[in-house]
Amino acid sequence: MSKIYANAADALDGVLFDGMLIAAGGFGLCGIPELLIDAIRDAGTKDLTVASNNAGVDDFGLGVLLQTKQVKKMMSSYVGENAEFMRQYLAGELELEFNPQGTLAERMRAGGAGIPGFYTKTGVGTVIAEGKEVKVFDGEEYILERGIFADLAIVKAWKADTTGNLIFRKTARNFNPPAAMCGKICVVEVEEIVEPGTLDPDGIHLPGVYVHRIVQGTHEKRIEKVTTRKREEA
């Protein structure tokens, strides 16, 4: 059965349901599955819990789902670039589960590996540890973190072959692979699709066994913050 779909809406057909947990790849505005996010918005799926490093910005990425109030809860590391996120959270309209960045990535990776939980020292003695099991190893305290098992993973890759083997580019590689791994169904949007055997096996970042559906599309390449050097006067 082919993994290639004509567009993002077709790739998500029969997958979405209210109240689901979605793991979304991306880092800042790099590697965001923007086409799939827009398709979820258009589908009107609501009461979503979304695990993602960040929440996009007000008019791009996951920010568009916040604008339509389709997200009930965010599981994130950084949310500082989204004014609507801040407004909803402070108004009590949005739940937030903060995760240290490495912990969130490992929770996704653990879910993809079938690991229900792991102990980490990160967060010990802080609000992150509140309500979590504490265990002592070699005289040091560690807290229990649960693996993330998402109903759906949406990710963005640079290139795929038709069997779903993926290559990511640069910063897009850090959260997209673990997000892809932890979804019961993984839908990927890519810039280019090639035939099997075209990709160098040593260069594949995520094997196709994790990927169920693929859509090719045109993507907007944004820069999150443009920083330029002040012009020196002659």
C-alpha positions as CSV (number, residue, x, y, z in Angstrom):
1,M,0.0,0.0,0.0
2,S,1.4,3.4,-1.0
3,K,2.4,5.8,1.7
4,I,2.1,8.8,-0.6
5,Y,-0.9,11.1,-0.4
6,A,-2.0,13.9,-2.7
7,N,-2.3,16.6,0.0
8,A,-2.2,17.2,3.8
9,A,-6.0,16.8,4.2
10,D,-5.9,13.4,2.5
11,A,-3.0,12.3,4.5
12,L,-4.9,13.1,7.7
13,D,-8.2,11.6,6.5
14,G,-9.6,9.1,9.1
15,V,-6.9,9.9,11.6
16,L,-8.1,12.9,13.5
17,F,-10.6,12.9,16.4
18,D,-11.5,15.3,19.2
19,G,-9.4,15.1,22.4
20,M,-6.4,13.3,20.8
21,L,-2.8,13.7,21.7
22,I,-0.6,15.0,18.9
23,A,3.3,15.0,18.9
24,A,4.5,17.8,16.6
25,G,8.0,18.2,15.3
26,G,9.9,21.5,14.8
27,F,12.2,23.8,16.7
28,G,11.5,27.5,16.8
29,L,10.2,28.1,13.3
30,C,12.5,25.4,11.8
31,G,11.1,22.1,10.6
32,I,7.5,22.9,11.5
33,P,4.8,20.6,9.8
34,E,2.9,23.7,8.7
35,L,0.8,22.0,6.0
36,L,-0.4,19.4,8.4
37,I,-1.1,22.0,11.1
38,D,-3.2,24.0,8.6
39,A,-5.1,20.8,7.6
40,I,-5.9,20.1,11.3
41,R,-7.2,23.7,11.6
42,D,-9.4,23.3,8.6
43,A,-10.7,19.9,9.9
44,G,-11.9,21.7,13.1
45,T,-10.5,18.9,15.4
46,K,-10.7,20.3,18.9
47,D,-9.7,19.7,22.6
48,L,-6.2,18.7,21.4
49,T,-3.3,18.0,23.6
50,V,-0.1,18.9,21.7
51,A,3.4,17.9,22.7
52,S,5.9,20.1,21.0
53,N,9.1,22.0,21.8
54,N,7.3,25.3,21.3
55,A,4.0,26.7,20.3
56,G,4.9,28.5,17.1
57,V,4.1,32.2,16.7
58,D,0.8,34.0,16.5
59,D,0.1,33.4,12.8
60,F,2.3,30.4,12.0
61,G,2.9,26.9,13.1
62,L,0.9,25.7,16.1
63,G,-0.1,29.3,16.7
64,V,-2.8,28.9,14.1
65,L,-4.4,26.2,16.2
66,L,-4.3,28.4,19.3
67,Q,-6.0,31.2,17.4
68,T,-8.9,28.9,16.6
69,K,-8.9,27.6,20.2
70,Q,-8.5,24.0,19.1
71,V,-5.8,23.2,21.6
72,K,-6.8,22.3,25.2
73,K,-3.3,21.6,26.5
74,M,0.3,22.2,25.5
75,M,3.3,20.0,26.6
76,S,6.2,22.3,25.8
77,S,9.6,23.6,26.7
78,Y,9.4,27.1,25.4
79,V,6.4,29.3,24.6
80,G,7.8,32.8,24.8
81,E,7.1,33.9,21.2
82,N,3.3,33.5,21.2
83,A,1.2,36.4,22.6
84,E,-2.1,34.4,22.1
85,F,-0.6,31.5,24.0
86,M,0.2,33.8,26.9
87,R,-3.2,35.4,26.8
88,Q,-5.0,32.0,26.9
89,Y,-2.8,30.6,29.6
90,L,-3.1,33.7,31.9
91,A,-6.9,33.7,31.3
92,G,-7.1,30.0,32.4
93,E,-8.2,28.9,28.9
94,L,-5.2,26.7,28.2
95,E,-3.5,24.0,30.2
96,L,0.3,24.0,30.2
97,E,2.7,21.2,31.1
98,F,6.2,22.6,31.1
99,N,9.1,20.1,30.3
100,P,12.8,20.7,30.3
101,Q,13.8,20.5,26.6
102,G,15.9,17.4,26.9
103,T,13.3,15.7,29.0
104,L,10.6,16.4,26.4
105,A,12.8,15.0,23.6
106,E,13.5,11.9,25.7
107,R,9.9,11.4,26.6
108,M,9.1,11.2,22.9
109,R,12.0,9.0,22.2
110,A,11.1,6.7,25.1
111,G,7.5,6.4,23.8
112,G,8.8,5.4,20.4
113,A,11.0,2.8,21.9
114,G,8.1,1.4,24.0
115,I,9.6,2.6,27.3
116,P,6.8,3.7,29.7
117,G,9.0,5.8,31.9
118,F,12.5,6.8,32.9
119,Y,14.3,8.5,35.8
120,T,16.2,11.8,35.3
121,K,18.0,14.3,37.6
122,T,16.7,17.2,35.5
123,G,14.1,19.1,37.5
124,V,14.9,17.7,40.9
125,G,14.1,20.2,43.6
126,T,12.0,22.4,41.3
127,V,8.3,22.8,40.3
128,I,9.0,20.2,37.6
129,A,9.3,17.5,40.3
130,E,6.0,18.3,42.0
131,G,3.8,15.2,42.1
132,K,6.3,13.0,40.5
133,E,7.9,9.8,42.0
134,V,11.4,10.3,43.4
135,K,13.9,7.5,43.5
136,V,17.5,7.5,44.9
137,F,20.3,6.1,42.9
138,D,23.8,6.1,44.3
139,G,22.8,8.7,46.9
140,E,21.3,11.1,44.3
141,E,17.6,11.9,43.7
142,Y,16.0,11.3,40.4
143,I,12.4,11.9,39.2
144,L,10.2,9.6,37.1
145,E,9.1,11.0,33.8
146,R,6.6,9.2,31.6
147,G,7.2,8.3,27.9
148,I,4.8,10.0,25.5
149,F,2.6,7.7,23.4
150,A,0.8,10.1,21.0
151,D,-2.2,9.2,18.9
152,L,-0.7,11.1,16.0
153,A,2.8,12.4,15.1
154,I,3.1,15.2,12.5
155,V,6.6,16.0,11.3
156,K,8.5,17.9,8.6
157,A,11.4,16.3,6.7
158,W,13.5,17.6,3.9
159,K,13.5,14.4,1.8
160,A,11.8,11.0,1.8
161,D,11.8,7.9,-0.4
162,T,8.5,6.3,-1.2
163,T,8.9,3.8,1.7
164,G,9.2,6.5,4.3
165,N,12.9,6.7,5.0
166,L,13.6,10.3,6.0
167,I,16.4,12.9,5.9
168,F,16.1,16.1,7.9
169,R,18.1,19.3,7.4
170,K,20.1,21.0,10.2
171,T,18.1,22.2,13.2
172,A,14.9,20.4,12.0
173,R,16.5,17.2,13.0
174,N,16.4,17.6,16.8
175,F,12.7,17.3,17.6
176,N,11.2,15.8,14.4
177,P,12.7,12.3,14.8
178,P,11.6,11.6,18.4
179,A,8.2,13.1,17.6
180,A,7.8,10.8,14.6
181,M,8.8,7.8,16.7
182,C,6.2,8.3,19.5
183,G,3.1,8.5,17.3
184,K,0.8,5.5,16.8
185,I,0.4,7.0,13.3
186,C,3.1,9.2,11.8
187,V,2.3,11.6,9.0
188,V,5.2,13.4,7.4
189,E,5.3,16.4,5.0
190,V,8.4,16.7,2.9
191,E,10.0,18.9,0.2
192,E,11.1,16.1,-2.1
193,I,10.2,12.4,-2.6
194,V,12.6,10.0,-4.3
195,E,12.6,6.4,-5.3
196,P,13.8,3.6,-3.0
197,G,17.6,3.1,-3.2
198,T,18.2,6.8,-4.0
199,L,19.1,7.8,-0.5
200,D,22.4,6.9,1.0
201,P,21.6,4.3,3.8
202,D,24.2,5.9,6.1
203,G,22.5,9.3,5.6
204,I,19.0,8.3,6.7
205,H,17.9,9.9,9.9
206,L,14.7,8.1,10.5
207,P,13.8,4.7,9.0
208,G,10.5,4.2,7.1
209,V,9.2,1.7,9.7
210,Y,8.0,4.7,11.7
211,V,6.3,6.5,8.9
212,H,2.8,5.7,7.7
213,R,1.8,8.6,5.4
214,I,3.7,11.1,3.3
215,V,2.7,14.3,1.6
216,Q,4.9,16.5,-0.6
217,G,4.4,20.3,-0.6
218,T,5.8,23.8,-0.8
219,H,6.9,25.2,2.5
220,E,7.5,28.7,3.8
221,K,11.0,29.2,5.2
222,R,10.8,31.8,7.9
223,I,13.4,33.3,10.1
224,E,12.2,33.6,13.7
225,K,14.3,36.6,14.6
226,V,16.3,38.7,12.1
227,T,19.3,40.1,13.7
228,T,21.5,42.5,11.8
229,R,24.6,44.4,12.7
230,K,24.2,48.1,13.1
231,R,25.6,50.0,10.1
232,E,28.8,51.7,10.9
233,E,29.0,55.4,9.9
234,A,31.6,56.2,7.3
